[in-house]
Amino acid sequence: SQLYNNFALGHAMISDDGGDTWHLWEEWAVGHGANENQMVQFKDGTVMTNSRALATGSRQQRLQSVSNDEGETFTASNFVEELPQPFNGCQGSTVTGDNDEVYVSTPDPPKATSVVAKIGHMFGCTVETTGRRKVTIWKSTDKGKSYPHKFVVDEGLSAQSSLQHDGGKMVMLYEQADPLPPYSAWDFVLDKVAGDVRVLLPSRFVFREVEF
């Protein structure tokens, strides 16, 4: 599982001519496997990435890396304690505010109560077989060093998201899913055994303004 997590490597595509041409710069310094990277730039020119971690045996938090030379090189990626990931991770969104605030949206799944989770805990397994539920927005006022503020957007099954911040207003597009009805005894058993670790196809996309 740890090896699988490290298959994902972060890169930056850079354009110095308004997007007419691009070049692939150096691979990031060795850290932890990053995937589905989000990138923001602060007013002082610092570039920060916030990324999905595959979280299939490694720690279940999002990853960050910083560039102090406008994206030419990046620090090794590190886990962010306050930003959780469900089992196998999930795409998230990262944007900045008017005063370099950082906003990150990602699921904040509750503790798993499935049969698989209970058996894992019984044998001392530290992997949490949590699913894509409870999409939440976190806010940082120190350029991503900490995320003490959070706002729950959806308590139910909710997953991939996209944020946009403009003029003090935050809007969000995200996936929302309905629980599967127990069509059969097997469906009921599977729900009890696996719980939210099953990735459901979205029932709809929700677009809304968020007051944070």
Residue frames as a rotation matrix with the C-alpha (Angstrom) as fourth column:
SER 1
0.565 0.825 0.000 0.00
0.825 -0.565 0.000 0.00
0.000 0.000 -1.000 0.00
GLN 2
0.436 -0.480 -0.761 2.81
0.132 -0.803 0.582 2.42
-0.890 -0.354 -0.286 0.82
LEU 3
-0.646 -0.690 0.327 4.49
0.389 0.071 0.919 1.62
-0.657 0.721 0.222 -2.49
TYR 4
-0.110 0.710 0.695 1.22
0.986 -0.009 0.165 2.27
0.123 0.704 -0.700 -4.32
ASN 5
0.737 0.398 -0.546 0.93
0.527 -0.844 0.097 5.65
-0.422 -0.359 -0.832 -2.62
ASN 6
0.086 -0.817 -0.570 4.39
-0.060 -0.575 0.816 6.61
-0.994 -0.036 -0.099 -3.86
PHE 7
-0.241 -0.101 0.965 3.63
0.905 0.337 0.260 5.81
-0.351 0.936 0.010 -7.52
ALA 8
0.699 0.575 0.425 2.00
0.685 -0.710 -0.167 9.25
0.206 0.408 -0.890 -7.77
LEU 9
-0.315 -0.876 -0.366 4.64
0.881 -0.413 0.229 11.95
-0.352 -0.250 0.902 -8.32
GLY 10
0.630 0.593 -0.501 4.02
0.439 -0.804 -0.401 15.69
-0.641 0.033 -0.767 -8.53
HIS 11
-0.459 -0.717 0.524 5.21
0.878 -0.277 0.390 17.81
-0.135 0.639 0.757 -11.44
ALA 12
0.157 0.484 -0.861 4.64
0.187 -0.870 -0.456 21.41
-0.970 -0.089 -0.227 -12.55
MET 13
0.032 -0.070 0.997 3.93
0.999 -0.035 -0.035 22.59
0.037 0.997 0.068 -16.09
ILE 14
-0.032 -0.181 -0.983 5.22
0.430 -0.890 0.150 26.15
-0.902 -0.418 0.106 -16.53
SER 15
0.299 0.118 0.947 4.48
0.926 -0.277 -0.258 28.77
0.232 0.954 -0.192 -19.18
ASP 16
-0.322 -0.485 -0.813 6.33
0.622 -0.756 0.204 32.10
-0.714 -0.440 0.545 -19.41
ASP 17
-0.998 -0.056 -0.043 4.42
0.000 -0.613 0.790 33.40
-0.070 0.788 0.612 -22.43
GLY 18
-0.464 0.886 -0.014 0.78
-0.833 -0.442 -0.333 33.51
-0.301 -0.142 0.943 -21.38
GLY 19
0.142 0.545 0.826 0.13
-0.304 0.819 -0.488 29.85
-0.942 -0.181 0.282 -22.12
ASP 20
0.577 0.034 -0.816 1.39
-0.817 -0.006 -0.577 29.70
-0.025 0.999 0.024 -25.74
THR 21
0.106 -0.588 -0.802 4.13
-0.261 0.762 -0.593 27.22
0.959 0.272 -0.073 -24.82
TRP 22
0.803 0.184 0.567 4.71
-0.594 0.179 0.784 25.02
0.042 -0.967 0.253 -21.78
HIS 23
-0.119 -0.810 -0.574 7.57
-0.443 0.561 -0.699 23.02
0.888 0.171 -0.426 -20.33
LEU 24
0.841 0.331 -0.428 7.72
0.151 0.616 0.773 20.30
0.520 -0.714 0.468 -17.70
TRP 25
0.238 -0.777 0.583 10.01
-0.792 -0.503 -0.347 21.35
0.563 -0.379 -0.734 -14.87
GLU 26
-0.701 -0.696 -0.156 11.83
-0.481 0.623 -0.617 19.27
0.527 -0.358 -0.771 -12.33
GLU 27
0.138 0.641 -0.755 10.16
0.361 0.678 0.641 16.45
0.922 -0.361 -0.138 -10.45
TRP 28
0.650 0.152 0.745 9.41
-0.549 -0.584 0.598 17.55
0.526 -0.797 -0.296 -6.89
ALA 29
-0.501 -0.807 0.312 11.81
-0.776 0.260 -0.575 16.60
0.383 -0.530 -0.757 -4.13
VAL 30
-0.481 0.295 -0.826 11.11
0.195 0.954 0.227 13.14
0.855 -0.052 -0.517 -2.73
GLY 31
-0.661 0.356 0.660 8.31
-0.748 -0.379 -0.545 13.28
0.056 -0.854 0.517 -0.17
HIS 32
-0.521 0.595 0.612 4.98
0.088 0.750 -0.655 11.47
-0.849 -0.288 -0.443 -0.21
GLY 33
-0.748 0.199 0.633 2.96
0.662 0.291 0.691 10.48
-0.047 0.936 -0.349 -3.25
ALA 34
-0.514 0.566 -0.644 0.80
-0.172 -0.804 -0.569 13.38
-0.840 -0.182 0.511 -4.49
ASN 35
-0.686 0.399 0.609 -2.12
0.727 0.428 0.538 13.20
-0.046 0.811 -0.583 -6.90
GLU 36
0.230 0.862 0.451 -4.76
0.853 -0.402 0.333 15.58
0.468 0.308 -0.828 -8.34
ASN 37
-0.538 -0.629 -0.561 -2.71
0.825 -0.531 -0.195 18.63
-0.175 -0.568 0.805 -7.37
GLN 38
0.729 0.639 0.243 -4.23
0.653 -0.757 0.032 22.06
0.204 0.136 -0.969 -6.72
MET 39
-0.343 -0.939 -0.022 -2.00
0.933 -0.338 -0.124 25.14
0.109 -0.062 0.992 -6.97
VAL 40
0.847 0.531 -0.006 -2.29
0.527 -0.838 0.141 28.70
0.070 -0.123 -0.990 -5.65
GLN 41
-0.238 -0.920 0.311 0.06
0.772 -0.374 -0.514 31.71
0.590 0.118 0.799 -5.72
PHE 42
0.357 0.299 -0.885 0.34
0.854 -0.487 0.180 34.25
-0.377 -0.820 -0.429 -2.91
LYS 43
0.990 0.137 0.028 0.93
0.138 -0.920 -0.367 37.97
-0.024 0.368 -0.930 -3.35
ASP 44
0.436 -0.896 -0.077 4.65
-0.589 -0.349 0.729 37.60
-0.680 -0.273 -0.681 -2.55
GLY 45
0.092 -0.359 -0.929 5.05
-0.963 0.206 -0.175 35.13
0.254 0.910 -0.327 -5.43
THR 46
-0.732 -0.345 0.587 5.18
-0.551 0.806 -0.214 31.97
-0.399 -0.481 -0.781 -3.30
VAL 47
-0.111 0.671 -0.734 3.43
-0.768 0.410 0.491 29.01
0.630 0.618 0.470 -4.94
MET 48
-0.597 -0.011 0.802 1.73
-0.653 0.587 -0.478 26.33
-0.466 -0.809 -0.358 -2.83
THR 49
-0.438 0.484 -0.757 0.27
-0.468 0.596 0.652 23.01
0.767 0.640 -0.035 -3.92
ASN 50
-0.361 0.426 0.830 -2.37
-0.774 0.360 -0.521 21.09
-0.520 -0.830 0.200 -1.99
SER 51
-0.463 -0.026 -0.886 -2.85
-0.743 0.557 0.371 17.52
0.484 0.830 -0.277 -3.18
ARG 52
0.742 0.669 0.042 -4.78
-0.637 0.685 0.352 14.32
0.207 -0.289 0.935 -2.73
ALA 53
-0.533 -0.787 0.312 -2.91
-0.830 0.557 -0.012 11.52
-0.164 -0.265 -0.950 -0.99
LEU 54
-0.304 0.446 -0.842 -3.87
-0.501 0.676 0.540 8.04
0.810 0.586 0.019 -2.15
ALA 55
-0.330 0.243 0.912 -4.16
-0.944 -0.099 -0.315 6.98
0.014 -0.965 0.262 1.52
THR 56
0.605 0.512 -0.609 -4.21
-0.524 0.833 0.179 3.20
0.599 0.211 0.773 1.05
GLY 57
0.591 -0.458 -0.663 -1.86
0.683 0.722 0.110 2.42
0.429 -0.518 0.740 3.91
SER 58
-0.659 -0.737 0.148 -0.05
0.582 -0.625 -0.521 5.70
0.476 -0.257 0.841 4.44
ARG 59
-0.728 0.355 -0.587 -1.45
0.388 -0.493 -0.779 8.55
-0.566 -0.794 0.221 6.52
GLN 60
-0.150 0.813 0.563 -4.90
0.978 0.040 0.203 9.77
0.143 0.581 -0.801 5.55
GLN 61
0.283 0.163 -0.945 -4.25
0.335 -0.940 -0.062 13.50
-0.899 -0.300 -0.321 5.25
ARG 62
0.958 0.041 0.283 -3.81
0.280 -0.341 -0.898 15.84
0.060 0.939 -0.338 2.29
LEU 63
0.128 -0.992 -0.014 -0.35
0.938 0.116 0.325 16.89
-0.321 -0.055 0.945 1.14
GLN 64
0.974 0.107 -0.198 1.29
0.047 -0.957 -0.285 20.27
-0.220 0.268 -0.938 0.62
SER 65
0.046 -0.974 0.224 4.44
0.969 0.098 0.226 21.51
-0.242 0.206 0.948 -1.07
VAL 66
0.763 0.172 -0.623 5.84
0.181 -0.982 -0.050 25.04
-0.621 -0.075 -0.780 -1.50
SER 67
0.173 -0.713 0.680 7.88
0.963 -0.022 -0.268 26.81
0.206 0.701 0.683 -4.17
ASN 68
0.431 -0.107 -0.896 9.77
0.428 -0.850 0.307 30.01
-0.794 -0.516 -0.321 -3.39
ASP 69
-0.650 -0.671 -0.356 10.98
-0.050 -0.430 0.901 30.54
-0.759 0.603 0.246 -6.99
GLU 70
-0.142 0.734 -0.664 7.65
-0.855 -0.429 -0.291 30.85
-0.499 0.527 0.688 -8.82
GLY 71
0.753 0.621 0.217 7.27
-0.486 0.748 -0.452 27.14
-0.443 0.235 0.865 -9.46
GLU 72
0.257 -0.727 -0.636 10.74
-0.817 0.188 -0.545 26.26
0.516 0.660 -0.546 -10.72
THR 73
-0.643 -0.429 -0.635 11.42
0.002 0.827 -0.562 23.97
0.766 -0.362 -0.531 -7.74
PHE 74
0.435 0.838 0.329 9.29
-0.498 -0.081 0.863 22.65
0.750 -0.539 0.382 -4.86
THR 75
-0.417 -0.454 0.787 9.92
-0.908 0.247 -0.339 21.40
-0.040 -0.856 -0.516 -1.35
ALA 76
-0.916 0.134 -0.378 9.22
0.101 0.989 0.107 17.77
0.388 0.060 -0.920 -0.54
SER 77
-0.065 0.981 0.183 5.51
-0.357 -0.194 0.914 17.20
0.932 -0.006 0.363 0.06
ASN 78
-0.980 -0.198 0.021 4.32
-0.073 0.262 -0.962 16.89
0.186 -0.944 -0.272 3.65
PHE 79
-0.311 0.905 -0.291 1.08
0.788 0.417 0.452 15.73
0.530 -0.088 -0.843 5.26
VAL 80
-0.616 0.251 0.747 -1.28
-0.409 -0.912 -0.031 18.39
0.674 -0.325 0.664 6.64
GLU 81
-0.980 0.122 -0.155 -2.61
0.197 0.593 -0.781 17.21
-0.003 -0.796 -0.606 10.03
GLU 82
-0.577 0.793 -0.198 -5.88
-0.272 -0.415 -0.868 19.16
-0.770 -0.447 0.455 9.90
LEU 83
-0.058 0.546 -0.836 -6.94
-0.984 -0.171 -0.044 18.05
-0.167 0.820 0.548 6.41
PRO 84
-0.193 0.008 0.981 -8.25
-0.308 0.949 -0.069 14.46
-0.932 -0.315 -0.180 6.43
GLN 85
-0.488 0.093 -0.868 -8.67
-0.847 0.193 0.496 12.05
0.214 0.977 -0.016 3.54
PRO 86
0.625 0.661 0.416 -11.03
-0.698 0.712 -0.082 9.09
-0.350 -0.239 0.906 3.23
PHE 87
0.076 -0.562 0.824 -9.59
0.113 0.826 0.553 5.69
-0.991 0.051 0.126 2.37
ASN 88
-0.052 -0.261 0.964 -7.93
0.956 0.266 0.123 5.95
-0.289 0.928 0.236 -1.07
GLY 89
-0.788 -0.369 -0.494 -8.19
0.309 -0.929 0.201 9.76
-0.533 0.006 0.846 -0.88
CYS 90
0.329 0.881 0.340 -10.44
0.867 -0.140 -0.478 12.11
-0.374 0.453 -0.810 -2.82
GLN 91
-0.381 -0.372 0.847 -10.01
0.727 -0.686 0.025 15.02
0.572 0.625 0.532 -5.21
GLY 92
0.190 0.410 -0.892 -10.32
0.838 -0.541 -0.071 18.37
-0.512 -0.734 -0.447 -3.43
SER 93
0.467 0.011 0.884 -10.17
0.627 -0.709 -0.322 22.06
0.624 0.705 -0.338 -4.30
THR 94
0.004 -0.544 -0.839 -7.83
0.882 -0.394 0.260 24.85
-0.472 -0.741 0.479 -3.12
VAL 95
0.328 0.097 0.940 -8.21
0.629 -0.765 -0.140 28.60
0.705 0.637 -0.312 -3.69
THR 96
-0.704 -0.540 -0.462 -6.96
0.709 -0.502 -0.495 31.82
0.036 -0.676 0.736 -2.10
GLY 97
0.448 0.848 -0.284 -8.95
0.869 -0.488 -0.084 34.76
-0.210 -0.209 -0.955 -0.74
ASP 98
0.828 -0.025 0.560 -8.45
0.242 -0.885 -0.398 38.50
0.505 0.465 -0.727 -1.09
ASN 99
0.585 -0.610 0.534 -5.84
-0.794 -0.565 0.224 38.61
0.165 -0.555 -0.815 1.70
ASP 100
-0.352 -0.779 -0.519 -3.94
-0.703 0.586 -0.403 35.37
0.618 0.223 -0.754 0.99
GLU 101
0.000 0.417 0.909 -6.34
-0.789 0.559 -0.257 33.22
-0.615 -0.717 0.329 3.00
VAL 102
-0.827 -0.224 -0.516 -6.32
-0.499 0.717 0.487 29.60
0.261 0.660 -0.705 1.81
TYR 103
0.122 0.911 0.395 -9.55
-0.885 0.280 -0.371 27.60
-0.449 -0.304 0.841 1.42
VAL 104
-0.853 -0.378 -0.359 -9.49
-0.492 0.811 0.316 23.82
0.172 0.447 -0.878 0.94
SER 105
0.235 0.949 0.211 -12.53
-0.960 0.261 -0.104 21.61
-0.153 -0.178 0.972 0.33
THR 106
-0.616 -0.379 -0.691 -12.41
-0.456 0.886 -0.081 17.84
0.643 0.265 -0.719 0.89
PRO 107
0.432 0.792 -0.431 -14.48
-0.046 0.497 0.867 15.18
0.901 -0.355 0.251 2.68
ASP 108
-0.502 -0.471 0.726 -14.20
-0.776 -0.127 -0.618 15.00
0.383 -0.873 -0.302 6.47
PRO 109
-0.017 0.619 -0.785 -15.48
-0.231 0.761 0.606 11.44
0.973 0.192 0.130 6.93
PRO 110
0.448 0.223 0.866 -16.77
-0.890 0.016 0.456 10.20
0.087 -0.975 0.206 10.30
LYS 111
-0.541 -0.678 0.498 -15.17
-0.753 0.655 0.073 7.18
-0.375 -0.335 -0.864 11.91
ALA 112
-0.340 0.376 -0.862 -16.03
-0.638 0.581 0.505 3.97
0.691 0.722 0.042 10.04
THR 113
-0.221 0.361 0.906 -18.36
-0.858 0.369 -0.357 1.52
-0.463 -0.856 0.229 11.81
SER 114
0.446 0.384 -0.809 -18.48
-0.794 0.587 -0.159 -1.22
0.414 0.713 0.567 9.15
VAL 115
0.972 -0.095 0.213 -17.57
-0.009 0.898 0.440 -4.85
-0.233 -0.430 0.872 9.80
VAL 116
0.534 -0.823 0.195 -14.34
0.581 0.190 -0.792 -4.38
0.614 0.536 0.579 7.81
ALA 117
0.131 -0.468 0.874 -13.36
-0.402 -0.831 -0.385 -1.42
0.906 -0.301 -0.297 10.00
LYS 118
0.664 0.195 0.721 -14.10
-0.747 0.139 0.650 -3.27
0.027 -0.971 0.238 13.25
ILE 119
0.926 -0.375 0.048 -12.07
0.376 0.927 -0.003 -6.31
-0.043 0.021 0.999 12.18
GLY 120
0.310 -0.846 0.434 -9.16
0.355 -0.320 -0.878 -4.05
0.882 0.427 0.201 11.22
HIS 121
0.211 -0.179 0.961 -9.23
-0.734 -0.678 0.036 -2.29
0.645 -0.713 -0.275 14.59
MET 122
0.937 0.202 0.284 -9.38
-0.342 0.698 0.629 -5.66
-0.071 -0.687 0.723 16.35
PHE 123
0.683 -0.720 0.120 -6.03
0.730 0.672 -0.123 -6.60
0.008 0.172 0.985 14.79
GLY 124
0.204 -0.627 -0.752 -4.44
0.490 -0.600 0.633 -3.21
-0.848 -0.497 0.185 15.41
CYS 125
-0.195 -0.237 0.952 -4.74
0.975 -0.151 0.162 -1.94
0.105 0.960 0.260 11.84
THR 126
-0.461 -0.060 -0.885 -4.31
0.407 -0.901 -0.151 1.85
-0.788 -0.430 0.440 11.67
VAL 127
-0.970 0.173 0.173 -5.95
0.108 -0.330 0.938 2.20
0.219 0.928 0.301 8.24
GLU 128
-0.491 0.859 -0.145 -9.40
-0.101 -0.222 -0.970 3.81
-0.865 -0.462 0.196 8.51
THR 129
-0.791 0.254 0.556 -11.79
0.610 0.402 0.683 2.43
-0.050 0.880 -0.473 5.88
THR 130
-0.218 0.676 -0.704 -13.74
0.184 -0.680 -0.710 5.67
-0.958 -0.285 0.024 5.76
GLY 131
-0.105 0.288 0.952 -15.68
0.979 0.201 0.048 6.85
-0.177 0.936 -0.303 2.71
ARG 132
-0.857 -0.203 0.474 -16.52
0.383 -0.866 0.322 10.00
0.345 0.458 0.820 0.81
ARG 133
0.265 0.935 -0.237 -18.89
0.847 -0.109 0.520 11.78
0.460 -0.339 -0.821 3.17
LYS 134
0.672 0.151 -0.725 -19.30
0.626 -0.639 0.447 15.17
-0.396 -0.754 -0.524 4.84
VAL 135
0.022 -0.665 0.746 -17.58
0.851 -0.380 -0.363 17.50
0.525 0.643 0.558 2.37
THR 136
0.658 0.052 -0.751 -16.09
0.638 -0.568 0.520 20.41
-0.399 -0.821 -0.408 4.33
ILE 137
0.537 -0.532 0.655 -14.19
0.267 -0.629 -0.730 23.66
0.800 0.567 -0.196 3.69
TRP 138
0.386 -0.530 -0.755 -11.13
0.878 -0.039 0.477 24.53
-0.282 -0.847 0.451 5.79
LYS 139
0.856 -0.097 0.508 -9.63
0.124 -0.915 -0.383 28.01
0.502 0.391 -0.771 6.07
SER 140
0.160 -0.875 -0.458 -6.04
0.981 0.088 0.176 29.07
-0.113 -0.477 0.872 6.73
THR 141
0.988 0.131 0.080 -4.95
0.137 -0.988 -0.078 32.62
0.069 0.088 -0.994 7.52
ASP 142
0.430 -0.902 -0.042 -1.20
-0.473 -0.265 0.840 31.85
-0.769 -0.341 -0.541 7.62
LYS 143
0.120 -0.347 -0.930 -0.63
-0.992 -0.005 -0.126 30.71
0.039 0.938 -0.344 4.02
GLY 144
0.530 0.261 -0.807 -1.43
-0.450 0.893 -0.006 27.05
0.719 0.366 0.591 4.63
LYS 145
-0.605 -0.793 0.071 0.67
-0.465 0.279 -0.840 26.51
0.646 -0.541 -0.538 7.76
SER 146
-0.913 0.406 0.038 -2.46
0.198 0.523 -0.829 25.67
-0.356 -0.749 -0.558 9.79
TYR 147
-0.622 0.781 0.051 -6.19
-0.083 -0.130 0.988 25.26
0.778 0.610 0.146 9.14
PRO 148
-0.984 0.154 -0.092 -8.02
0.112 0.127 -0.986 26.07
-0.140 -0.980 -0.142 12.41
HIS 149
-0.377 0.894 -0.244 -11.36
-0.628 -0.440 -0.642 27.04
-0.681 -0.089 0.727 10.82
LYS 150
-0.993 0.090 0.078 -13.77
0.118 0.673 0.730 24.70
0.013 0.734 -0.679 9.05
PHE 151
-0.341 0.926 -0.163 -17.32
-0.803 -0.377 -0.461 24.73
-0.488 -0.026 0.872 7.73
VAL 152
-0.663 0.190 0.724 -19.35
0.290 0.957 0.015 21.60
-0.690 0.220 -0.690 6.95
VAL 153
-0.747 0.364 -0.557 -21.04
-0.659 -0.522 0.542 21.99
-0.093 0.771 0.630 3.56
ASP 154
0.191 0.785 -0.589 -22.87
-0.762 0.497 0.415 18.64
0.619 0.370 0.693 3.33
GLU 155
-0.052 -0.164 0.985 -23.33
-0.907 0.420 0.022 16.04
-0.417 -0.893 -0.171 6.08
GLY 156
0.752 0.499 0.430 -24.21
-0.300 0.840 -0.452 13.25
-0.587 0.211 0.781 3.63
LEU 157
0.229 -0.632 0.740 -22.41
0.723 0.620 0.306 11.33
-0.652 0.465 0.598 0.90
SER 158
0.985 0.005 -0.172 -20.40
-0.090 -0.840 -0.536 14.01
-0.147 0.543 -0.827 -0.90
ALA 159
0.474 -0.820 0.320 -17.07
0.740 0.568 0.361 13.95
-0.478 0.066 0.876 -2.67
GLN 160
-0.418 -0.798 0.434 -15.18
0.905 -0.325 0.274 15.78
-0.078 0.507 0.858 -5.39
SER 161
0.571 0.611 -0.548 -15.50
0.651 -0.744 -0.151 19.55
-0.500 -0.270 -0.823 -5.36
SER 162
-0.286 -0.620 0.731 -14.48
0.861 -0.501 -0.088 22.81
0.420 0.604 0.677 -7.02
LEU 163
0.240 0.284 -0.928 -14.21
0.757 -0.654 -0.004 26.17
-0.608 -0.701 -0.372 -5.23
GLN 164
-0.161 -0.320 0.934 -14.17
0.758 -0.646 -0.090 29.69
0.632 0.693 0.347 -6.66
HIS 165
0.163 0.133 -0.978 -13.50
0.841 -0.537 0.067 32.82
-0.516 -0.833 -0.199 -4.57
ASP 166
-0.502 -0.291 0.814 -14.05
0.733 -0.643 0.223 36.27
0.459 0.709 0.536 -6.02
GLY 167
-0.440 0.291 0.850 -14.77
-0.182 -0.955 0.233 39.61
0.880 -0.052 0.473 -4.43
GLY 168
-0.728 0.089 0.680 -15.39
-0.685 -0.072 -0.725 38.15
-0.016 -0.993 0.114 -1.00
LYS 169
0.401 0.912 0.087 -17.90
-0.888 0.410 -0.210 35.59
-0.227 0.006 0.974 -2.33
MET 170
-0.745 -0.599 0.293 -17.31
-0.535 0.799 0.274 31.82
-0.399 0.048 -0.916 -2.27
VAL 171
0.437 0.839 -0.326 -19.14
-0.896 0.370 -0.247 29.44
-0.087 0.400 0.912 -4.60
MET 172
-0.566 -0.592 0.574 -18.78
-0.601 0.773 0.204 25.67
-0.565 -0.229 -0.793 -4.77
LEU 173
0.344 0.572 -0.745 -19.64
-0.867 0.497 -0.019 22.82
0.360 0.653 0.667 -7.12
TYR 174
-0.632 -0.595 0.497 -19.53
-0.747 0.639 -0.183 19.31
-0.208 -0.487 -0.848 -5.66
GLU 175
-0.516 0.384 -0.765 -20.75
-0.235 0.796 0.558 15.75
0.824 0.468 -0.321 -6.08
GLN 176
-0.409 0.469 0.783 -23.61
-0.870 0.059 -0.490 14.50
-0.276 -0.881 0.384 -3.92
ALA 177
-0.703 0.135 -0.698 -24.80
-0.250 0.872 0.420 10.88
0.665 0.470 -0.580 -3.75
ASP 178
0.271 0.840 0.469 -27.87
-0.916 0.075 0.394 9.16
0.296 -0.537 0.790 -2.31
PRO 179
-0.468 -0.388 0.794 -27.48
-0.660 0.751 -0.022 6.01
-0.587 -0.534 -0.608 -0.18
LEU 180
-0.713 0.191 -0.675 -28.14
-0.469 0.585 0.662 2.85
0.521 0.788 -0.328 -2.16
PRO 181
0.217 0.838 0.501 -31.47
-0.976 0.183 0.117 1.26
0.006 -0.514 0.858 -1.20
PRO 182
-0.619 -0.448 0.645 -31.22
-0.520 0.849 0.091 -2.40
-0.588 -0.279 -0.759 -0.08
TYR 183
-0.064 0.600 -0.797 -32.64
-0.972 0.143 0.185 -4.07
0.225 0.787 0.574 -3.20
SER 184
0.461 0.138 -0.877 -31.68
-0.125 0.988 0.090 -7.47
0.879 0.068 0.473 -1.84
ALA 185
0.985 -0.144 -0.096 -30.34
0.134 0.283 0.950 -9.21
-0.110 -0.948 0.298 1.24
TRP 186
0.252 -0.949 0.190 -26.89
0.965 0.232 -0.121 -9.08
0.071 0.214 0.974 -0.40
ASP 187
0.039 -0.184 0.982 -27.07
0.284 -0.940 -0.188 -5.29
0.958 0.286 0.016 -0.71
PHE 188
0.842 0.329 0.427 -27.95
-0.309 -0.355 0.882 -5.05
0.442 -0.875 -0.198 2.98
VAL 189
0.802 -0.586 -0.111 -25.05
0.522 0.600 0.607 -7.32
-0.289 -0.545 0.787 3.95
LEU 190
0.075 -0.811 0.581 -22.59
0.897 -0.200 -0.394 -5.45
0.436 0.550 0.712 1.70
ASP 191
0.371 0.124 0.920 -23.60
-0.079 -0.983 0.164 -2.14
0.925 -0.133 -0.355 3.27
LYS 192
0.970 0.021 0.242 -22.93
-0.243 0.049 0.969 -3.49
0.008 -0.999 0.053 6.77
VAL 193
0.621 -0.774 0.122 -19.64
0.724 0.626 0.288 -5.10
-0.299 -0.090 0.950 5.75
ALA 194
-0.180 -0.766 0.617 -18.11
0.946 -0.306 -0.104 -2.34
0.268 0.565 0.780 3.61
GLY 195
0.202 0.333 -0.921 -19.99
0.661 -0.740 -0.122 0.81
-0.722 -0.584 -0.370 4.65
ASP 196
0.819 0.177 -0.546 -18.96
-0.126 -0.872 -0.472 4.08
-0.559 0.456 -0.692 3.00
VAL 197
-0.209 -0.978 0.025 -15.70
-0.181 0.064 0.981 2.65
-0.961 0.200 -0.190 1.64
ARG 198
-0.092 0.278 0.956 -17.67
0.917 0.397 -0.027 1.81
-0.387 0.875 -0.291 -1.51
VAL 199
-0.816 -0.202 -0.541 -17.35
0.006 -0.940 0.342 4.73
-0.578 0.276 0.768 -3.93
LEU 200
0.060 0.937 0.343 -20.83
0.682 0.212 -0.700 5.60
-0.729 0.276 -0.626 -5.19
LEU 201
-0.576 -0.126 0.808 -21.48
0.752 -0.470 0.462 7.36
0.322 0.873 0.366 -8.47
PRO 202
-0.936 0.219 -0.277 -22.83
-0.035 -0.838 -0.544 10.88
-0.351 -0.499 0.792 -7.86
SER 203
-0.174 0.956 0.234 -26.61
0.879 0.258 -0.401 11.25
-0.444 0.136 -0.886 -7.94
ARG 204
0.810 0.420 0.409 -26.26
0.552 -0.782 -0.290 14.93
0.199 0.461 -0.865 -8.80
PHE 205
-0.474 -0.873 0.116 -23.95
0.771 -0.475 -0.424 17.93
0.425 -0.112 0.898 -8.80
VAL 206
0.571 0.624 -0.533 -24.71
0.812 -0.526 0.254 20.73
-0.122 -0.578 -0.807 -6.33
PHE 207
-0.419 -0.630 0.654 -23.77
0.637 -0.717 -0.283 24.36
0.648 0.298 0.701 -7.02
ARG 208
0.668 0.668 -0.328 -24.14
0.684 -0.379 0.623 26.79
0.291 -0.640 -0.711 -4.15
GLU 209
0.144 -0.569 0.810 -22.80
-0.277 -0.809 -0.519 29.92
0.950 -0.150 -0.274 -2.52
VAL 210
0.262 -0.166 -0.951 -21.00
0.814 0.568 0.125 29.29
0.519 -0.806 0.284 0.76
GLU 211
0.635 -0.056 0.771 -20.87
-0.337 -0.917 0.211 31.85
0.695 -0.394 -0.601 3.55
PHE 212
0.346 -0.628 -0.697 -17.63
0.777 0.608 -0.162 31.26
0.526 -0.486 0.698 5.42
